[in-house]
Amino acid sequence: MPTDCIDYRELPQFSELIRDYLDQKASVQPLYHRYPSLPHFEAQCQEKAAHYSTALREGLVTEWRRQYEGFRLSEASEAHLNALHEPTTFTITTGHQLNLFTGPVFFWYKIISVINLCKSLQKTYPHYRFVPVYWMATEDHDFEEIQSFRWGDEKITWETSQQGAVGRFVLDASFEGVRNTINTSFPDGERGQFLKALFHESYAEGRTLAEATRYLVHQLFDKEGLLIFDGDQTWGKTAFLPYALREIQEQITHQANQETLERMSSYKAQVNPRELNLFYLETGIRERLTREGDWIIRHDSGIRYALEDFKRHCEEQPDCLSPNVLLRPLYQEIVLPNLAYIGGGGEIAYWLQLKTQFQQFEVPFPMLILRNSVLHATAKQAKKAAKLGVTFADLFLSTSDLRTRVVQNIQTVHYDFTAQKKLLQEQFAALEKLAVQTDPSFMGAVKAQTHKQLKGLEHLEKKLLRAEKKKHEVHLNAVEALQLELFPYRGLQERTANFSTFYLAYGPEWITRLNTELDPLHPYFSVMVWY
């Protein structure tokens, strides 16, 4: 089955910052430590080994075994856990929210990117071990972002009044409606029954959302040796505590990010830092912390602590602290022997803000790798695209740009006035020389007339384009309909569709093909055509 590979740098969905990062432009080089390529991993391993203690390794394995109590591990996962005792074992990590039933399908591409990179590294560096890790964003509190997933045109949503860190939400009676919807919406047959059973086994009544997500992802990827980490626990927060207290005392993240954002002022900031980038966490509550002089304040409740009293409170109860989006990467790199983080364009953009912060905390900065992306198309859609004279790369354009591109390809009257504009500019340049020789006061009139005539040509060009579009309206409508099939709601397919859509269509072969073809060290958007 053919796969069309499109360079990310050719696609409008990726920001200028990400395109420049992939090009390793000089403007972006100060924002990362090592660019992700196989030869660079040796130095990354050596640097991380020098900064990650034996005590942390032992504590990590103990904590991980605690998190997996009651689970049966595959041979691959068990081997990875045992290997983490050794100073030559490292992790490759991605993180993601606890989206219902994994949410949009790009979650799968993240996980498979991590797994496949570990396999490539293992072949290149057999004297090391590489462990794929999924870091669950259990402490997030934006429930609206994760409470739904799409099944075809239907949106399946969990409504609950619970608040605080979403990983602690309990699958109580409010979840019963979701289970009923799954039973009635998912089809019968072997694939449908598999998905129903997977859903019900994962989202069993009484589990927390973190427990349900761990079960689900474990069932899907355990055989590949993926380890799942929950940062909402005491061991990790204890290791993180000295850094959190420095953040409270010195507000390092805010200062470091301000310096970085000044250097990258030509790019749009992904995340703006706060003066204090921590939350206060307890059951049902995740409150932003602020500092006023020698007082620490919980923003929502207004509860105030004297600075020294708050430090003592954190030492006694370190898991009351929760890092925000700019401190979570630091927390991750402190507790894991990690070499690289794999994420989407938005994630890589905010990681690129963090190098100075990591330097000031004296924590090695990981390599940053853009995850794989995939567009799935049927043979019928591929044939239709060919008949309409559009490429898959064309279909990534905005609808307006796509229509213009198509008209330019099929037009019978050519309306490109580039040659006429050039001739006009040459003629008025000669008039400018004449005006200077006769009366310089005419220069303004000549320039104004030049601008007027060029604008007139541009206006005529646009009118001809509109006329040509009207002439080919039936063809353009067919192209736009195809684009909507492949880009639902005019967005990337991978950010809307759930994996269940593709599993039902293609079965286990869909997973096999992803495992075979995805390679995060090659920055291409894969278009997989299914026959």
matplotlib code that plots the C-alpha trace (Angstrom):
import matplotlib.pyplot as plt

x = [0.0, 1.6, 2.4, 2.9, 5.4, 5.0, 7.7, 6.3, 8.0, 5.8, 2.6, 0.7, -0.4, 3.1, 4.4, 7.3, 9.2, 8.7, 9.7, 12.9, 13.6, 13.5, 15.8, 18.1, 18.2, 20.7, 17.8, 16.5, 19.8, 20.2, 16.8, 17.9, 20.8, 21.3, 19.3, 17.7, 19.8, 21.1, 24.8, 23.9, 22.4, 25.7, 26.6, 23.1, 23.4, 26.7, 25.4, 22.3, 24.1, 26.4, 23.4, 21.1, 22.0, 21.7, 19.4, 17.0, 17.1, 16.2, 13.5, 12.1, 11.9, 10.3, 7.7, 7.0, 6.4, 4.0, 2.1, 1.8, 0.5, -2.2, -1.0, 0.5, 3.5, 4.6, 8.1, 9.1, 7.8, 9.3, 12.6, 12.5, 11.7, 14.5, 16.9, 16.2, 18.4, 21.4, 23.2, 23.1, 19.3, 17.5, 14.0, 12.4, 9.2, 6.0, 3.2, -0.5, -3.8, -6.2, -8.5, -11.5, -10.7, -7.4, -9.2, -7.9, -5.9, -2.7, -2.2, -1.4, 1.1, 2.9, 3.1, 4.2, 6.8, 8.3, 8.3, 9.8, 12.5, 13.6, 13.8, 16.0, 18.2, 18.6, 19.9, 22.3, 23.5, 23.2, 25.4, 22.5, 18.9, 16.1, 12.6, 9.5, 7.5, 4.1, 3.8, 0.1, -1.0, -3.0, -2.8, -4.3, -7.6, -9.0, -11.6, -13.4, -10.3, -10.5, -14.1, -15.1, -14.1, -15.6, -17.2, -18.0, -20.2, -21.2, -19.4, -19.4, -19.1, -18.8, -20.6, -19.5, -19.4, -16.1, -13.3, -9.5, -6.9, -8.7, -6.6, -8.4, -11.9, -13.9, -15.9, -19.2, -22.8, -22.3, -20.3, -23.1, -24.5, -21.2, -21.2, -24.7, -23.7, -20.8, -23.1, -25.6, -23.1, -20.3, -21.3, -21.4, -18.9, -15.5, -13.9, -16.8, -17.0, -13.2, -13.6, -16.6, -14.9, -11.7, -13.7, -15.8, -12.8, -10.8, -13.5, -14.8, -17.0, -15.1, -11.8, -10.2, -9.7, -5.9, -6.4, -8.7, -6.3, -3.4, -5.4, -6.4, -2.9, -1.4, -3.7, -2.8, 0.9, 2.3, 3.5, 5.8, 7.3, 5.7, 5.9, 3.2, 4.1, 1.8, 3.5, 0.8, 2.5, 4.7, 8.0, 8.3, 7.2, 9.8, 12.5, 11.1, 10.7, 14.1, 13.5, 10.0, 11.2, 13.8, 11.0, 9.1, 12.1, 13.7, 10.9, 13.5, 11.0, 9.5, 12.9, 14.4, 11.4, 11.3, 15.0, 14.2, 11.1, 13.1, 15.6, 12.7, 10.6, 10.2, 8.2, 4.8, 5.2, 3.4, 3.1, 3.6, 5.2, 3.7, 5.8, 5.1, 4.5, 3.0, -0.4, -1.6, -3.1, -5.5, -8.7, -11.1, -8.7, -5.9, -5.3, -2.8, -0.2, 1.0, 3.5, 3.2, 6.3, 6.8, 3.3, 2.2, -1.5, -3.8, -5.4, -9.0, -9.6, -7.5, -5.8, -2.5, 0.7, 3.7, 6.6, 8.6, 5.4, 4.5, 8.0, 7.6, 4.2, 5.6, 8.4, 5.8, 3.4, 5.4, 2.6, 0.5, 2.6, 1.7, 3.8, 2.2, 2.9, 6.3, 7.5, 6.1, 8.9, 11.5, 9.7, 9.7, 13.4, 14.3, 12.6, 13.3, 16.7, 15.3, 17.1, 14.4, 10.8, 8.5, 5.5, 3.4, 4.3, 2.7, 4.5, 7.9, 7.3, 6.9, 9.8, 11.9, 11.2, 12.8, 16.5, 17.6, 15.3, 16.9, 20.4, 19.6, 18.2, 21.3, 19.2, 20.2, 17.9, 16.5, 16.4, 13.1, 11.5, 8.4, 6.0, 4.9, 1.6, -0.6, -3.5, -5.5, -7.1, -9.1, -8.2, -11.4, -10.3, -6.8, -8.4, -10.7, -7.8, -5.9, -9.0, -9.5, -5.8, -4.9, -2.1, -2.5, -0.1, -2.6, -5.4, -3.5, -4.0, -6.7, -9.9, -9.3, -5.7, -6.7, -9.3, -6.8, -4.2, -6.7, -7.8, -4.2, -3.7, -6.8, -7.4, -7.9, -7.2, -3.9, -4.2, -0.7, 0.3, 3.8, 5.3, 3.0, 3.8, 7.5, 7.1, 5.0, 7.6, 10.4, 8.4, 7.7, 11.3, 12.3, 9.7, 11.2, 14.7, 13.1, 11.3, 14.5, 16.2, 13.3, 11.5, 12.0, 8.7, 7.0, 8.5, 5.6, 3.1, 5.1, 5.2, 1.5, 0.7, 3.0, 1.1, -2.3, -1.4, 0.0, -3.1, -5.2, -3.5, -3.8, -7.5, -8.0, -6.0, -8.3, -11.5, -10.2, -9.5, -13.0, -14.4, -12.2, -13.4, -17.0, -16.4, -15.0, -17.4, -18.5, -14.9, -13.9, -16.9, -15.8, -12.3, -13.6, -15.9, -12.9, -10.9, -13.7, -13.7, -10.0, -10.0, -13.1, -14.3, -11.5, -8.8, -6.3, -7.9, -5.6, -6.9, -10.6, -11.0, -10.7, -8.6, -11.8, -12.8, -9.6, -9.6, -13.1, -12.2, -8.8, -8.6, -5.2, -3.5, -3.9, -1.7, 0.8, 1.2, 1.8, 4.3, 6.1, 6.2, 6.4, 9.9, 10.1, 13.6, 12.2, 10.1, 7.4, 3.6, 2.6, -0.4, -1.4, -3.7, -5.7, -6.8]
y = [0.0, 3.3, 6.1, 9.6, 11.6, 15.4, 17.5, 19.3, 22.5, 22.6, 22.6, 25.7, 23.8, 24.1, 27.4, 29.4, 28.5, 24.7, 25.1, 27.0, 24.4, 21.6, 23.7, 24.2, 27.9, 30.1, 32.0, 28.9, 27.1, 28.9, 27.5, 23.8, 21.8, 19.0, 18.6, 15.1, 12.8, 9.3, 10.4, 12.9, 10.4, 9.1, 12.5, 12.9, 9.5, 10.5, 13.8, 12.4, 9.5, 12.1, 14.0, 11.1, 9.3, 5.7, 6.8, 8.3, 5.1, 2.9, 5.2, 5.4, 1.6, 1.3, 3.9, 2.4, -1.0, 0.6, 2.2, -1.1, -3.1, -5.4, -5.3, -8.1, -6.9, -8.2, -9.7, -6.5, -4.2, -6.3, -6.3, -2.5, -2.0, -4.3, -2.5, 0.9, -0.2, 0.1, 3.4, 2.6, 2.6, 5.7, 6.8, 8.4, 10.2, 11.7, 13.2, 13.6, 14.5, 11.8, 12.2, 9.9, 6.7, 8.3, 11.3, 12.4, 9.8, 11.7, 10.3, 7.0, 8.6, 10.1, 6.7, 4.8, 7.5, 6.9, 3.2, 3.2, 5.7, 3.4, 0.5, 2.5, 3.6, 0.1, -1.0, 1.9, 1.7, -1.9, -1.1, 1.1, 0.3, 2.6, 2.6, 4.2, 6.2, 7.8, 10.5, 10.9, 14.5, 13.5, 16.9, 19.0, 20.6, 21.7, 18.9, 20.4, 19.5, 15.8, 14.9, 14.0, 12.0, 11.8, 8.7, 9.6, 12.7, 12.0, 13.5, 11.2, 13.3, 12.7, 15.3, 15.5, 18.2, 17.0, 19.5, 19.7, 17.4, 15.3, 12.2, 12.0, 12.2, 9.0, 7.1, 7.3, 7.2, 10.2, 8.0, 5.5, 7.5, 7.3, 3.5, 3.3, 5.4, 3.1, 0.1, 1.7, 3.5, 1.0, -1.7, -5.4, -7.7, -8.7, -5.3, -3.5, -6.0, -5.7, -1.9, -2.2, -4.7, -2.5, 0.5, -1.2, -3.0, 0.2, 2.6, 0.3, 1.8, 3.2, 3.7, 7.1, 8.6, 8.1, 4.4, 3.9, 5.6, 3.5, 0.3, 1.3, 2.4, -0.7, -3.0, -1.3, -0.9, -3.2, -5.8, -3.1, -2.4, 1.0, 2.2, 4.6, 7.2, 9.2, 12.3, 12.8, 11.0, 11.6, 10.1, 12.2, 15.4, 14.8, 14.6, 17.7, 19.7, 21.4, 22.8, 23.9, 25.7, 27.5, 28.4, 29.9, 31.7, 33.0, 32.8, 31.3, 30.2, 33.7, 35.4, 32.7, 32.7, 36.5, 36.4, 33.7, 35.4, 38.5, 36.5, 34.8, 38.0, 37.3, 34.2, 34.0, 32.8, 29.5, 30.1, 33.2, 32.6, 33.6, 35.0, 31.8, 28.7, 26.3, 25.2, 24.1, 20.6, 18.6, 16.6, 18.6, 21.6, 22.8, 26.5, 28.8, 30.1, 33.7, 35.5, 38.9, 39.8, 37.2, 35.7, 32.8, 33.1, 30.5, 32.5, 31.2, 30.8, 33.7, 31.5, 33.0, 31.5, 33.2, 32.2, 30.2, 28.5, 27.5, 26.1, 23.9, 22.8, 21.7, 19.8, 17.9, 17.4, 17.7, 16.4, 19.5, 21.2, 20.8, 22.3, 24.2, 23.7, 25.5, 23.6, 20.1, 19.5, 20.2, 17.8, 15.1, 15.5, 15.5, 12.2, 10.3, 9.3, 10.9, 11.7, 13.1, 14.4, 13.7, 16.0, 18.0, 21.4, 23.3, 21.2, 21.6, 25.3, 25.8, 23.4, 25.7, 28.4, 26.3, 25.9, 28.8, 27.7, 24.2, 25.7, 27.8, 24.7, 22.7, 20.0, 18.5, 19.7, 16.8, 16.6, 17.8, 15.7, 16.4, 13.5, 11.6, 12.8, 10.7, 11.4, 8.2, 8.1, 5.4, 4.2, 5.9, 9.2, 8.8, 8.1, 11.1, 13.4, 12.2, 12.7, 16.2, 17.1, 17.8, 16.3, 15.4, 18.3, 20.6, 19.5, 20.8, 24.4, 26.6, 26.3, 29.7, 28.9, 25.4, 26.9, 29.3, 26.6, 24.4, 27.3, 28.0, 24.4, 24.1, 27.6, 28.2, 31.9, 32.8, 35.8, 36.0, 39.6, 39.4, 40.2, 43.2, 44.5, 44.2, 46.1, 48.8, 49.2, 49.6, 52.2, 54.3, 54.0, 55.7, 58.4, 58.9, 59.5, 62.0, 63.8, 64.2, 65.7, 68.1, 69.0, 66.9, 68.1, 65.7, 62.7, 62.4, 62.4, 59.7, 57.5, 57.9, 57.0, 54.0, 52.8, 53.4, 51.5, 48.5, 48.4, 48.5, 45.4, 43.6, 44.4, 43.1, 40.0, 39.3, 39.9, 37.4, 34.9, 35.2, 34.8, 31.7, 30.2, 30.8, 29.0, 25.9, 26.0, 22.4, 21.2, 23.4, 22.2, 18.6, 19.4, 21.2, 18.2, 15.9, 18.2, 18.1, 14.3, 14.2, 17.4, 17.2, 20.6, 22.0, 20.8, 18.0, 14.6, 13.4, 16.2, 15.2, 11.4, 8.8, 5.7, 3.6, 4.9, 3.5, 0.3, -0.5, 0.3, -1.5, -3.7, -4.8, -4.1, -0.4, -0.7, -2.9, -0.4, 2.5, 0.4, -0.4, 3.0, 5.8, 7.2, 10.4, 11.2, 11.9, 15.1, 14.0, 14.0, 10.5, 10.1, 6.4, 5.2, 2.1, -0.3]
z = [0.0, -1.1, 1.4, 0.2, 2.3, 2.5, 4.2, 7.2, 6.0, 3.0, 5.0, 6.3, 9.4, 10.9, 12.4, 11.2, 14.4, 13.8, 10.1, 11.1, 13.8, 11.3, 9.0, 12.0, 11.2, 13.1, 14.7, 16.4, 17.3, 20.6, 21.7, 21.7, 23.0, 20.4, 17.2, 17.1, 14.9, 15.6, 16.0, 18.7, 21.1, 22.3, 23.8, 25.2, 27.0, 28.5, 29.7, 31.3, 32.9, 34.7, 36.1, 37.1, 40.3, 41.4, 44.1, 41.6, 39.5, 42.5, 43.6, 40.1, 39.7, 43.1, 42.3, 38.9, 40.4, 42.9, 40.1, 38.3, 41.3, 40.1, 36.5, 34.5, 32.6, 29.2, 28.9, 27.1, 29.8, 32.6, 30.9, 30.6, 34.3, 35.3, 32.9, 34.5, 37.5, 35.2, 34.5, 30.8, 30.5, 29.3, 28.5, 25.4, 26.5, 25.3, 27.3, 26.8, 28.5, 29.7, 26.7, 26.8, 24.8, 23.8, 22.1, 18.7, 16.9, 17.0, 20.5, 18.8, 16.5, 19.6, 21.3, 18.2, 17.5, 20.9, 20.6, 17.1, 18.1, 20.9, 18.5, 16.1, 19.0, 20.2, 16.8, 16.7, 20.3, 21.5, 24.5, 25.9, 26.7, 25.6, 27.2, 25.7, 28.2, 28.2, 30.9, 31.8, 32.4, 35.4, 37.1, 34.4, 35.4, 32.0, 31.8, 28.7, 26.6, 27.4, 28.2, 24.7, 21.6, 18.2, 16.7, 13.1, 13.3, 16.9, 19.9, 22.9, 26.1, 29.8, 31.9, 35.6, 38.2, 39.6, 39.8, 40.4, 38.8, 36.2, 36.9, 40.3, 38.8, 39.7, 37.1, 39.1, 38.1, 35.8, 33.5, 32.9, 30.0, 28.2, 28.5, 27.2, 24.2, 23.4, 23.4, 21.0, 18.8, 18.2, 15.7, 16.3, 14.6, 15.7, 15.5, 17.1, 20.0, 20.6, 20.9, 23.2, 25.5, 25.6, 26.5, 29.3, 30.8, 30.9, 32.2, 34.9, 37.5, 40.6, 38.8, 38.6, 35.1, 35.7, 36.5, 33.5, 31.1, 32.4, 31.9, 28.4, 27.2, 28.9, 27.0, 23.7, 24.0, 26.8, 24.4, 22.9, 26.3, 26.8, 30.5, 31.7, 34.4, 36.7, 38.1, 40.7, 43.6, 46.6, 45.4, 42.3, 44.1, 46.8, 44.1, 42.5, 45.8, 45.9, 42.4, 43.3, 46.4, 44.3, 41.9, 44.8, 46.2, 43.0, 40.3, 37.9, 35.2, 34.7, 34.5, 32.2, 29.9, 29.6, 28.4, 25.9, 24.6, 23.9, 21.9, 19.9, 19.5, 15.7, 16.6, 18.4, 22.0, 22.7, 26.4, 28.5, 31.8, 35.1, 38.0, 39.9, 37.8, 40.4, 41.5, 44.9, 44.6, 46.8, 46.2, 44.1, 43.9, 41.7, 42.4, 40.9, 43.4, 43.5, 45.6, 47.2, 49.1, 51.8, 51.3, 49.1, 48.0, 46.6, 43.8, 43.8, 47.6, 48.7, 51.4, 52.4, 53.8, 55.2, 52.9, 55.4, 56.7, 53.1, 52.5, 55.6, 54.5, 51.2, 52.9, 55.0, 52.0, 48.8, 46.6, 47.3, 44.6, 41.0, 38.1, 35.3, 31.6, 31.8, 34.9, 34.1, 31.6, 34.3, 36.7, 34.0, 33.3, 37.0, 37.8, 34.5, 32.9, 29.8, 26.5, 24.2, 24.3, 21.3, 20.8, 18.4, 16.9, 19.8, 22.4, 20.7, 20.5, 24.2, 25.0, 22.8, 25.4, 28.2, 27.5, 29.7, 32.5, 32.4, 32.5, 35.5, 37.3, 36.1, 34.5, 31.1, 28.3, 26.2, 22.5, 21.0, 18.3, 16.2, 16.4, 13.3, 11.6, 9.3, 6.9, 6.0, 2.6, 0.8, -2.7, -4.0, -2.5, -4.1, -7.5, -7.1, -6.3, -9.4, -11.6, -10.2, -10.8, -7.2, -5.0, -1.4, -0.6, -2.4, -0.1, 3.0, 1.7, 3.0, 0.9, -0.7, -1.6, -2.8, -5.2, -6.5, -7.0, -8.9, -11.2, -12.0, -13.0, -15.2, -16.5, -20.2, -20.0, -18.4, -16.1, -14.7, -15.3, -13.9, -17.3, -17.7, -14.2, -14.9, -18.2, -16.5, -13.7, -16.3, -18.2, -15.1, -14.0, -17.3, -16.6, -13.1, -14.7, -17.1, -14.3, -12.3, -15.4, -16.1, -12.9, -9.7, -8.4, -10.8, -9.0, -6.6, -9.5, -11.3, -8.3, -7.6, -11.1, -10.9, -7.8, -9.4, -12.6, -10.7, -8.5, -11.6, -13.0, -9.7, -9.6, -13.1, -12.3, -9.3, -11.5, -14.1, -11.3, -10.0, -13.5, -14.0, -10.7, -11.6, -14.9, -13.1, -10.2, -10.5, -10.6, -7.6, -5.6, -6.2, -5.0, -1.9, -1.1, -1.2, 1.0, 3.6, 3.5, 4.4, 6.6, 8.7, 10.1, 7.9, 10.3, 10.3, 10.3, 13.2, 15.5, 15.1, 14.4, 17.1, 16.5, 16.6, 13.2, 11.6, 13.6, 12.5, 8.9, 8.7, 11.7, 13.3, 10.0, 10.8, 13.9, 12.1, 9.3, 11.8, 13.7, 10.4, 8.7, 11.4, 12.0, 14.1, 12.9, 9.4, 9.3, 7.0, 7.1, 5.9, 3.6, 3.9, 1.1, 1.8, -0.9]

ax = plt.figure().add_subplot(projection="3d")
ax.plot(x, y, z, "-o")
ax.set_aspect("equal")
plt.show()
